Amino acid sequence: MRILLAVLALCGVGNSAMAQERMAFWNLTSFTITNLVMAPAGNGGVLGEFGSNQCANDRDGTVDHDERLRLTGIAPGRYDVRLTTKPGRVCTIRNVEVKSGGKYSFSLADSDLVDCK
């Protein structure tokens, strides 16, 4: 009976740890990012239904090159991502796949920054 209770307790700990899995963005661009917002894919266009600035999760409020940023309020799925670089370029990257279970959920590189103003 004790063994069964111990196994059940361990299963419960594993499930809660998986439910609280860490989500992170990895900045592989050559820019410092000052604003990063996300919307479910297709909702970030004209509607502008982006969530809160994820850069607020960082101590200095920015994400430098090769830095990872903790994401909050984001679940795995497809997102439109809008970011602002330190020089002031605003870029929208559409239909980005955000995954769980790895060292980071998604990354962006300079080659992804094609729709910028």
C-alpha positions in Angstrom: 0.0 0.0 0.0 2.8 2.4 0.9 4.5 1.7 -2.4 1.3 2.5 -4.3 0.9 5.8 -2.5 4.5 6.7 -3.2 4.1 6.0 -6.9 0.9 8.0 -7.0 2.6 10.9 -5.3 5.5 10.9 -7.7 3.1 10.9 -10.7 1.3 13.9 -9.2 4.6 15.8 -8.8 5.7 14.9 -12.4 2.3 16.1 -13.8 2.4 19.5 -12.0 6.0 20.0 -13.1 5.1 19.4 -16.7 2.1 21.8 -16.3 4.4 24.5 -15.2 7.0 23.9 -17.9 9.2 26.9 -18.6 8.6 28.7 -21.9 11.4 30.8 -23.4 12.3 32.9 -26.4 15.9 32.8 -27.7 17.1 36.0 -29.5 19.4 35.0 -32.3 19.1 38.3 -34.1 21.9 40.8 -34.0 19.7 43.3 -32.4 18.6 44.1 -28.8 14.9 43.7 -28.6 13.0 46.2 -26.5 9.4 45.0 -27.1 8.1 41.6 -27.9 4.4 40.8 -28.0 2.5 37.8 -29.3 -1.0 37.0 -30.6 -2.5 33.7 -31.7 -1.6 33.3 -35.4 -3.9 35.3 -37.6 -5.0 37.6 -34.8 -2.1 40.0 -34.9 -2.9 41.7 -38.2 -5.5 44.4 -38.5 -7.1 43.4 -35.1 -3.8 44.0 -33.3 -4.8 41.6 -30.5 -1.3 41.2 -29.1 -0.6 40.3 -25.5 1.6 42.0 -23.0 5.2 43.0 -23.6 7.2 39.9 -22.8 10.4 42.0 -22.4 8.9 43.1 -19.0 10.0 39.6 -17.8 13.6 40.6 -18.1 15.5 42.5 -15.4 16.6 45.3 -17.8 13.5 45.1 -19.9 15.4 44.1 -23.1 16.6 40.9 -24.7 20.1 41.1 -26.0 21.6 39.0 -28.8 22.0 35.4 -27.7 19.9 36.0 -24.6 16.9 33.9 -23.6 13.7 35.5 -22.3 11.2 33.8 -20.0 7.7 33.9 -21.5 4.6 34.2 -19.4 1.0 33.6 -20.3 2.0 31.7 -23.5 1.0 28.1 -24.3 2.4 26.0 -27.2 0.9 26.8 -30.5 1.3 29.2 -33.5 1.7 32.9 -32.9 2.2 36.1 -34.7 5.1 37.9 -33.1 5.7 41.6 -33.2 9.0 43.0 -31.9 10.8 46.3 -31.7 14.6 46.5 -32.0 16.7 49.0 -30.1 17.2 51.1 -33.3 13.4 51.3 -33.5 12.5 48.9 -36.3 9.1 47.2 -35.7 8.9 43.7 -37.2 6.1 41.3 -37.5 6.8 37.6 -37.9 3.8 35.5 -38.7 2.8 32.0 -37.9 5.7 31.2 -35.5 5.6 27.7 -34.0 6.0 27.9 -30.2 6.9 24.5 -28.6 7.4 23.2 -25.1 9.7 20.6 -23.8 13.1 22.0 -24.9 15.7 24.5 -23.8 13.6 27.2 -25.6 10.2 27.5 -27.1 11.1 29.5 -30.2 13.9 31.6 -31.6 14.2 34.3 -34.2 17.2 35.2 -36.3 18.0 38.2 -38.6 16.7 36.1 -41.6 13.2 36.1 -39.9 13.0 39.9 -39.8 11.5 40.5 -43.3 8.3 42.4 -42.5 9.8 45.4 -40.8 9.1 49.2 -40.7 
